[in-house]
Amino acid sequence: MTEQTYCDRLVQDTPFLMGHGRLSEQQVDRIILQLNRYYPQILSNKDAEKFRNPKASLRVRLCDLLGHLQRSGERDCREFYRALYIHAQPLHSRLPSRLAPRPVAFLACLGLAAGLALLVYCCPPDSKVLPGARRVLGFSPVIIDRHVSRFLLAFLTDDLGGL
C-alpha cells in the first residue's frame, strides 16, 4: 500500500475542516499568516490579504485557501499541515486522514473471524482436518462480546457434547 500524499490527505480532510465550528477565525488567520510570513512563496501578500478578507465569510475564505493549496502542490500542503498542527493541535489529531488505518484493522479481524467460522461450519462433523476447531471456537465466546457469543454458542450447542 502506498503512502498517502499531503495533497491527497488535504482532499480527504477538506470536508472535515470545513465543518461548522472546526476552525475559528483566529486559527485560520494564524495559519494564513504563518504560511505568508515563513513561506512567502506559498502565500504571497496578495493571496494572504484575499484569504484574510473580513468581508468574506470564514467558510468561503477557508474553502478558497484549501483549494489554492491543493492546486499549489505537495510542499504547500505539507506546510499547511505543519501550520495546522502548531495552531490547532487538537483538531489536527482528529483529522480523518490520521484516523483512516483503524477501520482496516477492524475489518481484517472481522474477516478472519468470519473465515474461521465459515471453515468450521463447512467442515463435516467427522472430518479429521480440524478436529479441535469446534472445541476452540466453543471457548472463544469468553473473549468475544456477549452479544456475539450468544449467536456463536447457539451455533455450536449441538456439537459440544463431545467435549
Secondary structure, 3 states (H helix, E strand, C coil): CCCCCHHHHHHHHHHHHCCCCCCCHHHHHHHHHHHHHHCCCCCCHHHHHHHCCCCCCHHHHHHHHHHHHHHHCHHHHHHHHHHHHHHCHHHHHCCHHHHCHHHHHHHHHHHHHHHHHHHHHHCCCCCCCCCCHHHHHHHHHHCCCHHHHHHHHHHHHHHHHHC
